[in-house]
Amino acid sequence: MKQPVFIVAFVIATTSCNLHQPKPMAQERPCKDTVGFAHLSWQTDSVINRIEKAYPVELKKAEKHSATFWRLAICPHDDYTYVGWLYPALLKKIKAKTVIIFGVAHKARQFNLADKIVFDRYPTWHGPYGKIYPSPLREEIMSALPSDLYLVHESLQTAEHSVESMLPFLQHYNAEVQIVSILVPYMSFQRMGEIAGPLAQAIKGAMQKHNLSWGKDVALLLTTDAVHYGDEEWGGKNYAPYGTD
């Protein structure tokens, strides 16, 4: 595990976005975005089948030039029309049983949250093929972190769709996948560095304790927003300050 602090700092910087700690919920973490993302098995099968038929050249080229498995992957979360072949090309290569997913925290400002990474304590997450279990590493990572660097907030985790967008593909390619969901609200670059070091050490410590290998047993997955740019179909808002010509 070379340069763990740099890797985790990069992860936090990539997923950081706009902006009480409730009691842990006992029920399964439900699927929030049932319109934008597949949440049933037949939907997932259909989406993957259609992507594979629509982008055979791209997928074949990606397969040819990619490694056997990913240690770290960055995948946008957006409509399947936009992301297209990137979903299977990237997520098919994640072979690790435990995937630590760093997601955007779109709704953090509504909860007045910033400057701390956000975990959940759900016992299970909804998956299209059945329950997805959090990795036991989740609790070990949190227990190794200083309390001022993180919090548990199921309400934010429930309101956020970035992490759940990865789950249909991850579970499709690996039925036994387990996850650790970490949301990154707004924070300064300096704060990212303050969190990155302890978080990297917490992950490293948990992996060494169980003799886990990076890439084969544990992988890091970042999901980011695509570039939201344009002057149409944005609810009357213009996201093209530099024009569209």
Backbone as CSV, one residue per row, in Angstrom:
resi,resn,N_x,N_y,N_z,CA_x,CA_y,CA_z,C_x,C_y,C_z
1,MET,0.849,-1.195,0.000,0.000,0.000,0.000,0.888,1.249,0.000
2,LYS,1.283,1.673,-1.185,2.175,2.804,-1.294,1.390,4.115,-1.245
3,GLN,1.980,5.088,-0.583,1.447,6.438,-0.524,-0.046,6.473,-0.161
4,PRO,-0.440,5.867,0.950,-1.870,5.839,1.291,-2.435,7.214,1.578
5,VAL,-1.629,8.104,2.150,-2.140,9.447,2.466,-2.465,10.197,1.194
6,PHE,-1.584,10.095,0.190,-1.830,10.778,-1.072,-3.093,10.245,-1.731
7,ILE,-3.267,8.929,-1.741,-4.423,8.318,-2.383,-5.711,8.789,-1.737
8,VAL,-5.761,8.757,-0.391,-6.995,9.144,0.293,-7.249,10.642,0.158
9,ALA,-6.204,11.457,0.160,-6.377,12.894,-0.062,-6.967,13.140,-1.439
10,PHE,-6.485,12.399,-2.426,-7.002,12.511,-3.781,-8.458,12.092,-3.836
11,VAL,-8.797,11.023,-3.135,-10.171,10.532,-3.086,-11.095,11.590,-2.516
12,ILE,-10.701,12.182,-1.390,-11.550,13.181,-0.738,-11.688,14.416,-1.612
13,ALA,-10.607,14.846,-2.229,-10.651,16.024,-3.088,-11.552,15.794,-4.286
14,THR,-11.551,14.587,-4.827,-12.339,14.283,-6.010,-13.828,14.260,-5.712
15,THR,-14.205,13.820,-4.538,-15.628,13.659,-4.229,-16.211,14.831,-3.448
16,SER,-15.386,15.779,-3.012,-15.892,16.890,-2.212,-16.833,17.757,-3.033
17,CYS,-17.907,18.254,-2.401,-18.866,19.083,-3.119,-19.527,20.053,-2.144
18,ASN,-20.670,20.675,-2.587,-21.385,21.632,-1.764,-21.898,20.997,-0.477
19,LEU,-21.881,21.979,0.126,-22.748,21.596,1.183,-24.145,21.718,0.653
20,HIS,-25.573,17.215,15.196,-26.607,16.312,15.501,-26.279,14.959,14.925
21,GLN,-26.208,14.434,14.928,-25.861,13.053,14.659,-26.992,12.163,15.143
22,PRO,-27.901,11.716,14.271,-29.080,10.947,14.682,-28.717,9.552,15.145
23,LYS,-29.651,8.924,15.831,-29.435,7.557,16.276,-29.426,6.620,15.071
24,PRO,-28.620,5.566,15.122,-28.571,4.625,14.007,-29.941,4.011,13.735
25,MET,-30.258,3.861,12.457,-31.513,3.252,12.077,-31.354,1.735,12.010
26,ALA,-32.429,1.019,12.272,-32.360,-0.432,12.310,-32.709,-1.058,10.957
27,GLN,-33.456,-0.326,10.106,-33.932,-0.926,8.870,-32.889,-0.862,7.752
28,GLU,-33.224,-1.503,6.673,-32.338,-1.506,5.504,-32.306,-0.134,4.859
29,ARG,-31.141,0.219,4.358,-31.022,1.491,3.643,-31.743,1.340,2.306
30,PRO,-32.805,2.121,2.076,-33.602,1.946,0.859,-32.937,2.587,-0.347
31,CYS,-33.483,2.310,-1.505,-33.017,2.947,-2.731,-33.711,4.295,-2.871
32,LYS,-32.945,5.368,-3.048,-33.527,6.699,-3.146,-33.990,7.032,-4.559
33,ASP,-33.113,6.818,-5.520,-33.384,7.248,-6.891,-33.846,6.063,-7.725
34,THR,-35.150,5.790,-7.672,-35.695,4.664,-8.425,-36.053,5.056,-9.855
35,VAL,-35.854,6.320,-10.190,-36.123,6.785,-11.550,-34.833,6.811,-12.376
36,GLY,-33.764,7.330,-11.780,-32.523,7.480,-12.524,-31.683,6.225,-12.613
37,PHE,-31.844,5.300,-11.639,-30.976,4.133,-11.587,-31.786,2.849,-11.435
38,ALA,-31.232,1.769,-11.972,-31.875,0.462,-11.836,-31.872,0.056,-10.364
39,HIS,-32.977,-0.533,-9.921,-33.041,-0.994,-8.535,-33.638,-2.389,-8.419
40,LEU,-34.004,-2.984,-9.556,-34.506,-4.346,-9.606,-33.576,-5.187,-10.472
41,SER,-33.593,-6.482,-10.266,-32.663,-7.357,-10.984,-32.872,-7.306,-12.489
42,TRP,-34.131,-7.364,-12.929,-34.391,-7.375,-14.369,-34.009,-6.048,-15.015
43,GLN,-34.158,-4.955,-14.262,-33.734,-3.658,-14.787,-32.219,-3.621,-14.983
44,THR,-31.502,-4.112,-13.993,-30.044,-4.127,-14.074,-29.576,-5.005,-15.226
45,ASP,-30.162,-6.197,-15.344,-29.799,-7.087,-16.440,-30.066,-6.430,-17.791
46,SER,-31.195,-5.756,-17.896,-31.580,-5.116,-19.150,-30.625,-3.965,-19.494
47,VAL,-30.306,-3.145,-18.503,-29.408,-2.007,-18.732,-28.040,-2.487,-19.198
48,ILE,-27.489,-3.468,-18.507,-26.158,-3.972,-18.860,-26.179,-4.612,-20.240
49,ASN,-27.229,-5.367,-20.550,-27.354,-5.993,-21.865,-27.418,-4.946,-22.969
50,ARG,-28.170,-3.883,-22.744,-28.313,-2.829,-23.755,-27.017,-2.056,-23.927
51,ILE,-26.310,-1.797,-22.828,-25.022,-1.101,-22.921,-24.022,-1.945,-23.697
52,GLU,-23.985,-3.236,-23.402,-23.038,-4.127,-24.083,-23.329,-4.207,-25.580
53,LYS,-24.596,-4.167,-25.954,-24.954,-4.212,-27.374,-24.668,-2.882,-28.068
54,ALA,-24.806,-1.782,-27.323,-24.630,-0.458,-27.926,-23.162,-0.050,-28.054
55,TYR,-22.298,-0.593,-27.183,-20.898,-0.155,-27.162,-19.918,-1.325,-27.224
56,PRO,-20.069,-2.237,-28.168,-19.161,-3.394,-28.211,-17.716,-3.015,-28.484
57,VAL,-17.488,-2.037,-29.337,-16.120,-1.629,-29.680,-15.430,-1.001,-28.491
58,GLU,-16.125,-0.094,-27.809,-15.541,0.577,-26.651,-15.226,-0.405,-25.534
59,LEU,-16.142,-1.321,-25.277,-15.939,-2.287,-24.198,-14.807,-3.259,-24.522
60,LYS,-14.715,-3.652,-25.771,-13.636,-4.555,-26.169,-12.293,-3.870,-26.039
61,LYS,-12.228,-2.604,-26.432,-10.985,-1.850,-26.322,-10.607,-1.641,-24.859
62,ALA,-11.605,-1.341,-24.019,-11.343,-1.156,-22.586,-10.837,-2.443,-21.956
63,GLU,-11.411,-3.556,-22.351,-11.001,-4.862,-21.828,-9.569,-5.179,-22.234
64,LYS,-9.211,-4.827,-23.430,-7.882,-5.131,-23.957,-6.793,-4.370,-23.225
65,HIS,-7.084,-3.131,-22.857,-6.041,-2.270,-22.289,-6.144,-2.113,-20.778
66,SER,-6.989,-2.883,-20.123,-7.161,-2.719,-18.683,-6.471,-3.838,-17.915
67,ALA,-6.232,-3.588,-16.654,-5.616,-4.581,-15.779,-6.636,-5.657,-15.412
68,THR,-6.174,-6.690,-14.704,-7.058,-7.774,-14.296,-8.107,-7.293,-13.300
69,PHE,-7.690,-6.427,-12.385,-8.638,-5.868,-11.418,-8.165,-4.482,-11.020
70,TRP,-9.113,-3.670,-10.564,-8.801,-2.303,-10.151,-8.528,-2.231,-8.653
71,ARG,-7.560,-1.397,-8.314,-7.378,-1.006,-6.917,-8.190,0.253,-6.626
72,LEU,-8.217,1.137,-7.608,-8.926,2.410,-7.475,-9.618,2.713,-8.793
73,ALA,-10.897,3.069,-8.739,-11.645,3.430,-9.941,-12.443,4.697,-9.677
74,ILE,-12.610,5.504,-10.725,-13.416,6.718,-10.650,-14.524,6.592,-11.682
75,CYS,-15.770,6.599,-11.234,-16.902,6.414,-12.140,-17.945,7.494,-11.897
76,PRO,-18.340,8.221,-12.933,-19.408,9.213,-12.740,-20.735,8.537,-12.459
77,HIS,-21.587,9.208,-11.728,-22.951,8.719,-11.544,-23.880,9.662,-12.305
78,ASP,-24.502,9.140,-13.307,-25.399,9.941,-14.134,-26.289,8.980,-14.906
79,ASP,-27.201,9.527,-15.684,-28.085,8.679,-16.467,-27.261,7.735,-17.336
80,TYR,-27.811,6.575,-17.602,-27.076,5.565,-18.363,-26.748,6.041,-19.779
81,THR,-27.557,6.934,-20.316,-27.273,7.482,-21.643,-25.971,8.260,-21.643
82,TYR,-25.692,8.963,-20.544,-24.493,9.796,-20.473,-23.253,8.975,-20.131
83,VAL,-23.348,8.153,-19.129,-22.182,7.396,-18.674,-21.918,6.200,-19.585
84,GLY,-23.018,5.567,-20.049,-22.899,4.518,-21.040,-21.951,3.395,-20.667
85,TRP,-21.002,3.126,-21.563,-20.125,1.963,-21.417,-19.142,2.087,-20.262
86,LEU,-18.983,3.283,-19.700,-18.057,3.439,-18.575,-18.493,2.618,-17.365
87,TYR,-19.805,2.474,-17.169,-20.278,1.699,-16.021,-19.724,0.270,-16.033
88,PRO,-20.002,-0.535,-17.073,-19.453,-1.894,-17.050,-17.945,-1.938,-17.228
89,ALA,-17.393,-1.041,-18.043,-15.944,-1.062,-18.280,-15.165,-0.850,-16.995
90,LEU,-15.651,0.015,-16.131,-14.966,0.312,-14.874,-15.344,-0.670,-13.771
91,LEU,-16.634,-0.863,-13.569,-17.081,-1.590,-12.381,-16.940,-3.098,-12.518
92,LYS,-16.868,-3.591,-13.742,-16.636,-5.019,-13.939,-15.253,-5.430,-13.453
93,LYS,-14.327,-4.481,-13.443,-12.943,-4.764,-13.067,-12.697,-4.671,-11.566
94,ILE,-13.715,-4.312,-10.800,-13.567,-4.299,-9.345,-13.887,-5.702,-8.835
95,LYS,-12.856,-6.424,-8.457,-12.999,-7.825,-8.042,-13.020,-7.996,-6.530
96,ALA,-12.641,-6.974,-5.790,-12.528,-7.074,-4.334,-13.895,-7.319,-3.699
97,LYS,-13.898,-8.075,-2.621,-15.153,-8.315,-1.902,-15.614,-7.053,-1.195
98,THR,-14.659,-6.292,-0.641,-15.002,-5.066,0.064,-14.669,-3.861,-0.810
99,VAL,-15.662,-3.014,-1.049,-15.464,-1.818,-1.853,-15.786,-0.604,-0.985
100,ILE,-14.781,0.232,-0.757,-14.976,1.478,-0.023,-15.373,2.533,-1.049
101,ILE,-16.621,2.996,-0.962,-17.167,3.908,-1.968,-17.208,5.324,-1.401
102,PHE,-16.507,6.232,-2.059,-16.530,7.638,-1.676,-17.534,8.355,-2.574
103,GLY,-18.592,8.886,-1.961,-19.657,9.528,-2.722,-19.740,11.018,-2.472
104,VAL,-20.385,11.689,-3.399,-20.680,13.110,-3.257,-21.779,13.281,-2.206
105,ALA,-21.773,14.394,-1.512,-22.808,14.678,-0.508,-23.643,15.866,-0.977
106,HIS,-24.508,15.618,-1.946,-25.271,16.700,-2.564,-26.139,17.475,-1.577
107,LYS,-26.684,16.771,-0.592,-27.664,17.386,0.311,-27.048,17.843,1.635
108,ALA,-25.737,17.871,1.718,-25.093,18.181,2.999,-25.498,19.552,3.537
109,ARG,-25.653,20.511,2.656,-26.008,21.866,3.109,-27.365,21.879,3.787
110,GLN,-28.277,21.043,3.338,-29.603,20.995,3.953,-29.534,20.522,5.403
111,PHE,-28.520,19.734,5.717,-28.342,19.234,7.072,-27.275,20.022,7.837
112,ASN,-26.796,21.096,7.208,-25.766,21.938,7.829,-24.515,21.122,8.181
113,LEU,-24.107,20.274,7.247,-22.953,19.407,7.457,-21.792,19.837,6.570
114,ALA,-20.612,19.848,7.146,-19.396,20.181,6.407,-18.197,19.754,7.239
115,ASP,-17.047,19.638,6.575,-15.756,19.457,7.249,-15.561,18.112,7.933
116,LYS,-16.477,17.171,7.708,-16.317,15.819,8.250,-16.801,14.815,7.212
117,ILE,-16.127,13.687,7.128,-16.638,12.628,6.267,-17.796,11.937,6.981
118,VAL,-18.700,11.356,6.202,-19.962,10.867,6.762,-20.135,9.373,6.472
119,PHE,-20.347,8.596,7.546,-20.603,7.163,7.458,-22.074,6.878,7.739
120,ASP,-22.455,5.611,7.607,-23.778,5.149,8.023,-23.592,3.938,8.932
121,ARG,-24.690,3.505,9.562,-24.662,2.264,10.330,-25.825,1.356,9.942
122,TYR,-26.264,1.466,8.711,-27.313,0.564,8.256,-26.817,-0.880,8.297
123,PRO,-27.658,-1.816,8.732,-27.250,-3.232,8.746,-27.180,-3.821,7.346
124,THR,-28.005,-3.305,6.430,-27.970,-3.745,5.041,-28.352,-2.581,4.131
125,TRP,-27.983,-2.699,2.860,-28.392,-1.754,1.821,-29.219,-2.509,0.788
126,HIS,-30.162,-1.803,0.185,-30.931,-2.419,-0.888,-30.043,-2.657,-2.110
127,GLY,-30.120,-3.851,-2.661,-29.451,-4.176,-3.911,-30.450,-4.810,-4.850
128,PRO,-30.260,-4.686,-6.148,-31.237,-5.240,-7.091,-31.358,-6.753,-7.024
129,TYR,-30.304,-7.430,-6.567,-30.325,-8.889,-6.493,-30.469,-9.402,-5.055
130,GLY,-30.720,-8.484,-4.142,-30.842,-8.868,-2.745,-30.065,-7.907,-1.858
131,LYS,-30.058,-8.178,-0.592,-29.410,-7.297,0.378,-27.906,-7.191,0.106
132,ILE,-27.383,-5.976,0.308,-25.941,-5.754,0.257,-25.493,-5.413,1.669
133,TYR,-24.511,-6.141,2.156,-24.070,-5.958,3.537,-22.869,-5.020,3.608
134,PRO,-22.886,-4.127,4.576,-21.689,-3.325,4.814,-20.544,-4.214,5.293
135,SER,-19.360,-3.860,4.923,-18.196,-4.616,5.381,-17.964,-4.364,6.872
136,PRO,-17.519,-5.378,7.605,-17.135,-5.164,9.012,-16.029,-4.128,9.161
137,LEU,-15.321,-3.846,8.078,-14.269,-2.826,8.133,-14.835,-1.446,8.442
138,ARG,-16.123,-1.258,8.154,-16.737,0.048,8.415,-16.575,0.448,9.874
139,GLU,-16.912,-0.450,10.774,-16.827,-0.140,12.199,-15.373,0.006,12.646
140,GLU,-14.493,-0.806,12.079,-13.089,-0.739,12.462,-12.453,0.561,12.010
141,ILE,-12.815,1.009,10.828,-12.281,2.283,10.331,-12.760,3.434,11.204
142,MET,-14.042,3.438,11.522,-14.576,4.514,12.354,-13.942,4.507,13.739
143,SER,-13.769,3.333,14.314,-13.217,3.251,15.666,-11.769,3.725,15.722
144,ALA,-11.085,3.677,14.570,-9.686,4.102,14.526,-9.540,5.581,14.214
145,LEU,-10.639,6.239,13.873,-10.578,7.658,13.513,-10.856,8.558,14.709
146,PRO,-10.171,9.701,14.809,-10.538,10.704,15.821,-11.982,11.146,15.595
147,SER,-12.718,11.332,16.658,-14.150,11.609,16.554,-14.469,12.931,15.875
148,ASP,-13.508,13.849,15.823,-13.768,15.150,15.213,-13.601,15.137,13.694
149,LEU,-13.270,13.978,13.128,-13.048,13.899,11.686,-14.218,13.279,10.926
150,TYR,-15.140,12.650,11.639,-16.236,11.963,10.953,-17.496,12.012,11.798
151,LEU,-18.594,11.638,11.174,-19.839,11.442,11.909,-20.667,10.385,11.198
152,VAL,-21.660,9.873,11.913,-22.620,8.927,11.355,-23.917,9.686,11.141
153,HIS,-24.423,9.664,9.913,-25.623,10.443,9.613,-26.447,9.707,8.556
154,GLU,-27.387,8.876,9.030,-28.180,8.092,8.105,-29.074,8.948,7.222
155,SER,-29.525,10.094,7.738,-30.414,10.941,6.936,-29.709,11.445,5.679
156,LEU,-28.454,11.858,5.819,-27.706,12.291,4.643,-27.417,11.106,3.734
157,GLN,-27.050,9.968,4.321,-26.775,8.785,3.519,-28.021,8.346,2.746
158,THR,-29.187,8.506,3.355,-30.434,8.114,2.695,-30.804,9.084,1.580
159,ALA,-30.489,10.355,1.754,-30.852,11.379,0.769,-29.917,11.401,-0.427
160,GLU,-28.806,10.717,-0.332,-27.764,10.783,-1.369,-27.876,9.621,-2.353
161,HIS,-27.776,9.915,-3.651,-27.927,8.847,-4.658,-26.609,8.410,-5.300
162,SER,-25.514,9.077,-4.996,-24.272,8.776,-5.719,-23.736,7.377,-5.413
163,VAL,-23.743,6.980,-4.150,-23.223,5.656,-3.790,-24.123,4.559,-4.344
164,GLU,-25.431,4.708,-4.197,-26.347,3.654,-4.622,-26.300,3.428,-6.137
165,SER,-25.872,4.433,-6.892,-25.792,4.274,-8.348,-24.770,3.228,-8.755
166,MET,-23.779,2.979,-7.910,-22.737,2.003,-8.208,-23.174,0.572,-7.881
167,LEU,-24.134,0.422,-6.983,-24.449,-0.886,-6.419,-25.004,-1.900,-7.420
168,PRO,-25.902,-1.506,-8.347,-26.404,-2.512,-9.282,-25.295,-3.193,-10.075
169,PHE,-24.309,-2.428,-10.520,-23.228,-3.004,-11.309,-22.272,-3.810,-10.439
170,LEU,-21.957,-3.279,-9.278,-21.059,-4.006,-8.384,-21.659,-5.360,-8.006
171,GLN,-22.949,-5.374,-7.676,-23.586,-6.628,-7.267,-23.797,-7.563,-8.452
172,HIS,-24.019,-7.008,-9.629,-24.182,-7.832,-10.819,-22.925,-8.649,-11.105
173,TYR,-21.776,-7.996,-10.952,-20.510,-8.659,-11.252,-19.928,-9.416,-10.062
174,ASN,-20.425,-9.116,-8.858,-19.935,-9.793,-7.655,-21.068,-9.872,-6.638
175,ALA,-21.737,-11.008,-6.603,-22.911,-11.174,-5.747,-22.587,-11.042,-4.266
176,GLU,-21.317,-11.257,-3.886,-20.923,-11.227,-2.479,-20.326,-9.896,-2.052
177,VAL,-20.426,-8.881,-2.898,-19.776,-7.609,-2.600,-20.290,-7.011,-1.293
178,GLN,-19.381,-6.419,-0.528,-19.713,-5.667,0.672,-19.170,-4.249,0.510
179,ILE,-19.791,-3.293,1.171,-19.418,-1.895,0.935,-19.142,-1.152,2.233
180,VAL,-18.411,-0.065,2.091,-18.280,0.958,3.123,-18.580,2.271,2.419
181,SER,-19.677,2.918,2.794,-20.083,4.167,2.161,-19.535,5.350,2.946
182,ILE,-18.773,6.207,2.259,-18.222,7.411,2.874,-18.594,8.604,2.006
183,LEU,-19.396,9.510,2.542,-19.774,10.715,1.819,-18.849,11.860,2.202
184,VAL,-18.573,12.721,1.226,-17.631,13.828,1.444,-18.348,15.153,1.213
185,PRO,-18.775,15.837,2.283,-19.378,17.163,2.138,-18.311,18.211,1.813
186,TYR,-18.745,19.457,1.788,-17.813,20.553,1.534,-16.745,20.609,2.624
187,MET,-15.513,20.861,2.195,-14.417,21.112,3.128,-13.278,21.758,2.364
188,SER,-12.446,22.475,3.074,-11.302,23.113,2.443,-10.253,22.072,2.094
189,PHE,-9.314,22.456,1.242,-8.242,21.537,0.870,-7.386,21.192,2.090
190,GLN,-7.204,22.163,2.965,-6.446,21.900,4.187,-7.153,20.862,5.053
191,ARG,-8.467,20.978,5.150,-9.228,20.017,5.940,-9.157,18.627,5.308
192,MET,-9.171,18.567,3.994,-9.027,17.274,3.326,-7.743,16.586,3.764
193,GLY,-6.668,17.361,3.826,-5.395,16.798,4.251,-5.423,16.330,5.686
194,GLU,-6.124,17.054,6.542,-6.212,16.678,7.949,-6.959,15.361,8.122
195,ILE,-7.923,15.108,7.253,-8.703,13.872,7.345,-8.010,12.729,6.619
196,ALA,-7.356,13.040,5.513,-6.793,12.004,4.645,-5.788,11.116,5.371
197,GLY,-4.898,11.724,6.134,-3.877,10.943,6.812,-4.450,9.924,7.787
198,PRO,-5.258,10.358,8.759,-5.858,9.406,9.695,-6.759,8.376,9.010
199,LEU,-7.481,8.791,7.968,-8.348,7.844,7.276,-7.518,6.779,6.556
200,ALA,-6.452,7.205,5.918,-5.576,6.246,5.244,-4.989,5.256,6.243
201,GLN,-4.581,5.755,7.387,-4.005,4.877,8.403,-5.059,3.931,8.979
202,ALA,-6.291,4.420,9.114,-7.369,3.570,9.630,-7.676,2.434,8.661
203,ILE,-7.725,2.765,7.375,-7.972,1.731,6.364,-6.805,0.747,6.324
204,LYS,-5.604,1.280,6.346,-4.404,0.434,6.307,-4.364,-0.495,7.523
205,GLY,-4.674,0.052,8.692,-4.644,-0.754,9.908,-5.646,-1.896,9.872
206,ALA,-6.855,-1.599,9.393,-7.887,-2.630,9.314,-7.498,-3.713,8.311
207,MET,-6.892,-3.312,7.220,-6.474,-4.286,6.209,-5.332,-5.164,6.722
208,GLN,-4.378,-4.554,7.394,-3.261,-5.332,7.922,-3.724,-6.300,9.004
209,LYS,-4.674,-5.872,9.811,-5.198,-6.721,10.887,-5.767,-8.019,10.330
210,HIS,-6.405,-7.937,9.172,-7.054,-9.110,8.585,-6.276,-9.659,7.392
211,ASN,-5.065,-9.142,7.208,-4.195,-9.615,6.126,-4.878,-9.487,4.762
212,LEU,-5.456,-8.313,4.505,-6.174,-8.063,3.263,-5.284,-7.356,2.257
213,SER,-5.492,-7.666,1.006,-4.682,-7.103,-0.069,-5.464,-6.034,-0.822
214,TRP,-4.763,-4.955,-1.186,-5.393,-3.848,-1.901,-5.646,-4.266,-3.346
215,GLY,-6.880,-4.227,-3.756,-7.256,-4.612,-5.098,-7.894,-5.980,-5.139
216,LYS,-7.281,-6.950,-4.472,-7.834,-8.304,-4.447,-8.899,-8.457,-3.368
217,ASP,-8.683,-7.810,-2.215,-9.636,-7.917,-1.108,-10.393,-6.616,-0.856
218,VAL,-9.720,-5.502,-1.035,-10.316,-4.186,-0.780,-9.997,-3.265,-1.954
219,ALA,-11.016,-2.580,-2.454,-10.824,-1.615,-3.537,-11.472,-0.294,-3.152
220,LEU,-10.963,0.785,-3.728,-11.530,2.111,-3.528,-12.275,2.521,-4.791
221,LEU,-13.480,3.025,-4.611,-14.294,3.478,-5.736,-14.788,4.885,-5.458
222,LEU,-14.489,5.794,-6.372,-14.969,7.170,-6.271,-16.079,7.358,-7.281
223,THR,-17.178,7.965,-6.867,-18.207,8.317,-7.823,-18.407,9.823,-7.795
224,THR,-18.291,10.426,-8.952,-18.335,11.877,-9.069,-19.491,12.309,-9.966
225,ASP,-19.819,13.581,-9.889,-20.778,14.134,-10.840,-20.118,14.274,-12.195
226,ALA,-20.903,14.057,-13.247,-20.448,14.426,-14.570,-20.476,15.960,-14.644
227,VAL,-19.985,16.521,-15.734,-19.980,17.974,-15.871,-21.394,18.435,-16.228
228,HIS,-22.008,19.182,-15.318,-23.354,19.683,-15.569,-23.257,21.001,-16.332
229,TYR,-23.378,20.913,-17.643,-23.220,22.104,-18.475,-24.281,22.098,-19.560
230,GLY,-24.932,23.212,-19.764,-25.934,23.313,-20.813,-26.982,24.356,-20.482
231,ASP,-27.822,24.641,-21.454,-28.859,25.659,-21.261,-30.256,25.105,-21.505
232,GLU,-30.372,23.785,-21.632,-31.675,23.167,-21.839,-31.894,22.029,-20.848
233,GLU,-33.147,21.811,-20.502,-33.560,20.696,-19.658,-32.924,20.734,-18.270
234,TRP,-32.732,21.940,-17.759,-32.214,22.084,-16.398,-33.217,22.853,-15.539
235,GLY,-34.490,22.631,-15.795,-35.529,23.265,-14.994,-35.541,24.776,-15.118
236,GLY,-35.208,25.274,-16.301,-35.200,26.711,-16.515,-33.903,27.393,-16.155
237,LYS,-32.953,26.661,-15.622,-31.666,27.235,-15.233,-30.668,27.115,-16.384
238,ASN,-29.801,28.080,-16.466,-28.777,28.082,-17.503,-27.430,27.730,-16.884
239,TYR,-26.919,26.553,-17.223,-25.624,26.118,-16.717,-24.555,26.233,-17.807
240,ALA,-24.730,27.204,-18.687,-23.768,27.404,-19.769,-23.307,28.851,-19.793
241,PRO,-22.574,29.297,-18.764,-22.155,30.703,-18.713,-21.201,31.087,-19.844
242,TYR,-20.578,30.120,-20.475,-19.650,30.418,-21.558,-20.259,30.154,-22.928
243,GLY,-21.554,29.901,-22.948,-22.239,29.669,-24.223,-22.230,28.197,-24.611
244,THR,-22.992,27.873,-25.657,-23.086,26.482,-26.116,-22.717,26.340,-27.583
245,ASP,-22.110,27.388,-28.165,-21.739,27.300,-29.572,-20.285,26.849,-29.712
